Amino acid sequence: MSVKATTPPKGDKLRVRQSANRAEYDRRIVNQILDAAVIGHVAFVDNGWPQSIPTAIARLDDHLYLHGSRSSRLYKLMAAGERICVSVCLVDALVKARSAFHCSMNYRSVVIFGCPEPVVGEGKLALLDRFTEHLIPGTTDDYRAALPKEIKATELIRLSLDETSAKVREGDPVDDDEDLELPQWAGIIPLATTVGRPVNSSNLPQGVLPPADMLREVAEFYRVKG
């Protein structure tokens, strides 16, 4: 699936220790996982308490972007440059072994450490448009123009991908050799996110249809990446 980095990354916090054979330090693999995700969990310490909050994410070029309300505690903290850790995990399958002890999951995960910064200036609106397109593909041309007060109320945070590692599990359950002839079933139960039929808003004017590009590209996003 990937090319392993020949040298583990510097910085002990990036080194995968548990099941280190599943570690991935190749940026291409990190990008593939982030590109398939729309939610990340941001871990931080506030008033002495560790906390973790899910939020929308998008990888754009060489950064991870996070998007939310300027008035929220999380986004105030990130805009101030406090240290954070963002984790992403995509579960691809349940792995059923012959013993409960060896049951597992097939997954793709990424952990990112860093000090975020707010995006300001003329480029913010274009990045917000790209962010929205990542979350709901095929809808770029189906929005009214953003109002200045909406742009001001929205915090867009940028986080470097320089301190990043990934971990991936694939394949069969790993049973003990002495259990291989037992009659219990062992194998993989694939999981997938599916796209349902769009449901019109209750106050949508009659005759307004979903964008054709949205129907096609959202289905493709979850078919290929999810």
C-alpha positions as CSV (number, residue, x, y, z in Angstrom):
1,M,0.0,0.0,0.0
2,S,2.8,2.4,0.8
3,V,6.5,3.1,0.9
4,K,7.9,3.0,4.4
5,A,10.1,5.9,5.4
6,T,13.7,4.7,5.7
7,T,14.4,6.8,8.8
8,P,11.9,7.2,11.6
9,P,10.9,10.9,12.2
10,K,12.8,12.9,14.7
11,G,10.9,13.7,17.9
12,D,9.9,10.9,20.2
13,K,6.2,11.9,20.2
14,L,6.0,11.0,16.5
15,R,7.4,7.5,16.9
16,V,4.7,4.8,16.8
17,R,5.5,2.3,19.6
18,Q,2.6,-0.1,19.8
19,S,2.5,-2.4,16.7
20,A,5.3,-0.3,15.2
21,N,5.3,-2.5,12.1
22,R,2.0,-0.7,11.2
23,A,3.6,2.7,11.3
24,E,3.6,4.9,8.2
25,Y,5.8,8.0,8.0
26,D,5.4,8.6,4.3
27,R,3.7,11.9,3.6
28,R,1.8,10.4,0.6
29,I,0.1,7.9,2.9
30,V,-0.7,10.6,5.5
31,N,-2.2,12.8,2.8
32,Q,-4.4,9.9,1.4
33,I,-5.8,9.2,4.9
34,L,-6.5,12.9,5.6
35,D,-8.1,13.4,2.2
36,A,-10.6,10.6,3.0
37,A,-11.6,12.3,6.3
38,V,-14.0,15.1,7.1
39,I,-13.8,14.9,10.9
40,G,-10.7,15.2,13.2
41,H,-10.5,15.1,17.0
42,V,-8.5,18.0,18.5
43,A,-6.8,17.3,21.8
44,F,-5.6,20.1,24.0
45,V,-5.2,21.1,27.7
46,D,-7.4,23.8,29.1
47,N,-7.3,24.9,32.8
48,G,-5.2,21.8,33.6
49,W,-7.7,19.3,32.0
50,P,-7.0,17.3,28.9
51,Q,-9.8,17.6,26.4
52,S,-10.7,16.3,22.9
53,I,-13.3,17.9,20.6
54,P,-14.3,16.7,17.1
55,T,-14.4,19.3,14.3
56,A,-14.5,19.5,10.6
57,I,-11.1,19.2,8.8
58,A,-9.7,19.4,5.3
59,R,-6.2,18.9,4.0
60,L,-5.4,21.7,1.5
61,D,-1.9,21.5,0.0
62,D,0.7,21.2,2.8
63,H,-1.5,22.0,5.8
64,L,-4.5,20.7,7.7
65,Y,-7.3,23.3,8.0
66,L,-9.9,23.4,10.8
67,H,-13.0,25.5,10.5
68,G,-15.4,26.7,13.2
69,S,-16.9,29.7,15.1
70,R,-14.5,32.4,16.3
71,S,-16.5,32.5,19.6
72,S,-15.8,28.9,20.5
73,R,-13.3,28.1,23.2
74,L,-11.5,25.6,21.0
75,Y,-11.0,28.1,18.1
76,K,-10.0,30.9,20.4
77,L,-7.3,28.5,21.9
78,M,-6.1,27.5,18.4
79,A,-6.1,31.0,17.1
80,A,-3.8,31.9,20.0
81,G,-1.3,29.3,18.9
82,E,-1.6,26.8,21.7
83,R,-0.1,23.3,21.2
84,I,-2.6,20.8,20.0
85,C,-2.8,17.2,18.7
86,V,-5.2,16.2,15.9
87,S,-6.2,12.6,15.4
88,V,-8.1,11.0,12.5
89,C,-9.2,7.4,12.2
90,L,-11.1,5.6,9.4
91,V,-12.4,2.2,10.3
92,D,-12.4,-0.1,7.2
93,A,-13.4,-3.5,8.7
94,L,-14.1,-5.5,11.8
95,V,-11.6,-8.3,12.1
96,K,-13.1,-11.4,13.8
97,A,-10.6,-13.9,15.1
98,R,-11.0,-17.4,16.5
99,S,-10.5,-16.0,20.0
100,A,-11.9,-12.7,21.3
101,F,-8.4,-11.7,22.4
102,H,-7.2,-11.5,18.8
103,C,-10.2,-9.6,17.4
104,S,-9.3,-6.3,15.9
105,M,-10.2,-3.7,13.3
106,N,-8.7,-2.7,10.0
107,Y,-8.1,1.0,10.1
108,R,-6.2,4.0,8.8
109,S,-5.2,6.7,11.3
110,V,-3.1,9.8,11.5
111,V,-1.8,11.9,14.4
112,I,-0.6,15.5,13.9
113,F,1.2,17.6,16.5
114,G,1.7,21.4,16.2
115,C,0.9,25.0,17.0
116,P,-1.9,26.2,14.8
117,E,-2.3,29.7,13.4
118,P,-5.4,31.6,12.1
119,V,-5.8,32.4,8.4
120,V,-6.3,36.1,7.7
121,G,-6.2,38.3,4.7
122,E,-7.4,38.1,1.2
123,G,-6.8,34.4,0.8
124,K,-9.2,33.3,3.5
125,L,-12.3,33.3,1.4
126,A,-10.8,31.1,-1.3
127,L,-9.6,28.7,1.3
128,L,-13.0,28.6,2.9
129,D,-14.5,27.8,-0.5
130,R,-12.0,24.9,-0.9
131,F,-12.7,23.7,2.6
132,T,-16.5,23.5,1.9
133,E,-15.9,21.8,-1.4
134,H,-13.9,19.1,0.5
135,L,-16.8,18.5,2.9
136,I,-19.6,18.6,0.2
137,P,-18.0,18.0,-3.2
138,G,-19.6,19.4,-6.3
139,T,-21.3,22.4,-4.6
140,T,-18.9,25.3,-5.3
141,D,-21.2,27.0,-7.7
142,D,-24.4,26.4,-5.7
143,Y,-24.0,29.0,-2.9
144,R,-24.9,32.7,-2.7
145,A,-21.9,35.0,-2.0
146,A,-20.6,34.9,1.5
147,L,-21.4,38.0,3.6
148,P,-18.6,39.9,5.3
149,K,-20.1,39.2,8.7
150,E,-20.1,35.5,8.0
151,I,-16.4,35.5,7.0
152,K,-15.6,37.5,10.1
153,A,-17.5,35.1,12.3
154,T,-15.7,32.1,10.9
155,E,-12.3,31.1,12.2
156,L,-10.1,29.2,9.7
157,I,-7.1,27.5,11.4
158,R,-4.0,26.2,9.6
159,L,-1.8,23.4,11.0
160,S,1.5,22.3,9.5
161,L,1.9,18.7,8.6
162,D,5.6,18.6,9.5
163,E,5.0,16.6,12.7
164,T,2.8,13.8,11.5
165,S,2.7,10.0,11.7
166,A,0.2,7.4,10.5
167,K,-0.7,3.9,11.5
168,V,-2.5,1.3,9.2
169,R,-3.9,-2.1,9.8
170,E,-4.9,-4.4,6.9
171,G,-5.5,-8.0,6.3
172,D,-6.7,-11.1,8.2
173,P,-6.9,-11.8,11.9
174,V,-3.7,-12.9,13.6
175,D,-4.7,-16.1,15.4
176,D,-2.4,-18.3,17.5
177,D,-1.1,-21.2,15.4
178,E,-2.7,-23.8,17.7
179,D,-6.1,-22.2,17.1
180,L,-6.0,-22.4,13.3
181,E,-7.9,-25.7,13.1
182,L,-10.7,-24.7,15.5
183,P,-14.2,-24.6,14.1
184,Q,-14.8,-20.9,15.0
185,W,-15.2,-18.6,12.0
186,A,-12.4,-16.1,11.4
187,G,-12.3,-13.3,8.8
188,I,-13.1,-9.7,7.9
189,I,-16.4,-7.8,8.0
190,P,-16.0,-4.8,5.6
191,L,-17.5,-1.5,6.7
192,A,-18.3,1.4,4.4
193,T,-20.1,4.8,4.5
194,T,-22.9,5.0,1.9
195,V,-24.6,8.0,0.4
196,G,-28.3,8.1,0.6
197,R,-30.8,9.9,-1.5
198,P,-30.8,13.7,-0.8
199,V,-33.8,14.9,1.2
200,N,-35.1,18.4,0.4
201,S,-35.3,21.0,3.1
202,S,-38.9,21.4,4.3
203,N,-38.8,25.1,3.2
204,L,-37.2,24.5,-0.2
205,P,-39.1,26.2,-3.0
206,Q,-40.7,23.8,-5.5
207,G,-38.7,23.0,-8.5
208,V,-35.2,23.5,-6.9
209,L,-33.1,20.4,-7.6
210,P,-29.9,19.1,-6.1
211,P,-26.8,20.0,-8.2
212,A,-25.9,17.2,-10.5
213,D,-22.2,17.6,-9.7
214,M,-23.0,17.2,-6.0
215,L,-24.9,14.0,-6.5
216,R,-22.1,12.5,-8.6
217,E,-19.1,13.8,-6.6
218,V,-20.4,13.1,-3.1
219,A,-21.1,9.5,-4.2
220,E,-17.6,9.2,-5.7
221,F,-15.9,10.6,-2.7
222,Y,-17.4,8.1,-0.3
223,R,-17.1,5.2,-2.8
224,V,-13.4,5.7,-3.4
225,K,-12.1,7.3,-0.2
226,G,-14.5,6.3,2.5
